[in-house]
Amino acid sequence: MWKVKPPAVFPLETRYRPILESLVPPDPMSQFHLRRGSPEDEFPDLCRNATWMGRILTPAMYRRQFHRCTHSGVIFDDVIRPGLEEPGDWGGPVSVGCVAGDAQSYILFCDFFDRVIEAHHGHKITSQTPESDFNYDNLKGGGDLDRSYVVRCEVSVVRAVEDFCFPTHCSRGERRQLLTLAGRALRRLQDDELPGRLLLLEELHQEQQGGMSLNPPTSTQLRTGVARDWPDARAVWVSEDGSLVVWVNMDDHLRLVSTRDDANLAEAFKCICVNLQKLEELYRELRHPFIWKQQLGWVTSSPADVGTGLRVGVHLKLQHLPKHKRLQDVLKRLRIGMERAESPALYRVSNVATFGLSEVALTQLVVDGVRLLVAMEKRLEDGRDVDELVPAQK
């Protein structure tokens, strides 16, 4: 029945047990007076659930997490609720189906989260500190992608701030404090060679929005609680030269985005690397550093973003390759994903995982993948076969 079978022993649970016992009071749930049955009574129906949560969660695992609660009030049912309300589609991409309410969730519910992370990212969690590399000069070939096919590229990265709950669980007061903190840090970034301005979403007019996407909250944001009190304490910082946009209190505490309407992915990656490290230092000086976990790297509310929090996207014009029978196999071997963009014959190629590789390595993965997809498209345009270009499994 289970797509991902739990191991017979639980080494991660054993390793963290002293930490877990020190984090929770003897009876943590007594403070909430929740009217709940036993773990057996409360176990959810997962028969048609296609998320990683639904494939991994077992009654025994649920029983172990059932009476735990973080200091800010996150219980395990809060963690798995997104996957219960949006169970996914067996024929589509597999979502994680869960969220962390705060940083402590990744420790307290490690027995569950670690397995979801390993399944989603295809990388084993070890005791080693995840590799990090912001040396953009190590990227090869990202500045000379074929402009006949590449029309747009984007690099984004998410970060969470220490001492605050994640957007799925934070209070109005916390969200407003985060906005104040972001304003202080971004003003100092503005004084350091990158002029820009901070705009509150509730104050934006249509003419100010420009090309930015300021759509109403999605159903997912509403269900997970991210969109509570919208648009209170949400803001966007935009650099004057348009090279960088910083979203505050949207899906995450901070999301930095660098977008270019050309094929120079290397320049977008450089912009993110330089300004992210500046902001990291500014937040550290403000005594609220970004949240880092030794075995996971950077963490935010979604397990899908742990490790680097980096997303690299390239928009490609493709006519023939999307119809090829081996496309999905090629994408799997390249460890990248592809989805249809907003217009016909335009597709967005991006990294699937954020954990297990450094920032440079993930970006290089997308660069190499895009170059190969373009080469295959050219062959198909000439009526030639592409089988010899199919890569080995990475």
Buried (B, 14 or more C-beta within 10 A) or exposed (E): EEEEEBEEEBEBBEEBEEEBEEBBEEEBBEEEEEEEEEBEEEBBEBEEBBBBBBBBBBEEBBBBBBBBBBEBBBBBBBBBBBBBEBBBEEEEEBBBBBBBBBBBBBBBBBBBBBBBBBBBBEBEBEEEEBBBBBEBEEBEEBBEBBEEBBBBBBBBBBBBBBBBBBBBBBEEEBBBBBBEBBBBBBBBBBEEEBEBEBBBBEEBEEEEEEEBEBEEBEEBBEBBBBBBEBBBBBBBBBBEEBBBBBBBBBBBBBBBBBBBEBBBBBBBBBBBBBBBEBBBBBBEEBEBBBBBBEBBBBBBBBBBBBBBBBBBBBBBBBEBBBEBEBBEEBBEBBBBBBEEBEEEEBBBBBBBBBBBBBBBBBBBBBBBBBBBBBEBBBBBEEEEEBEEBEEEEE
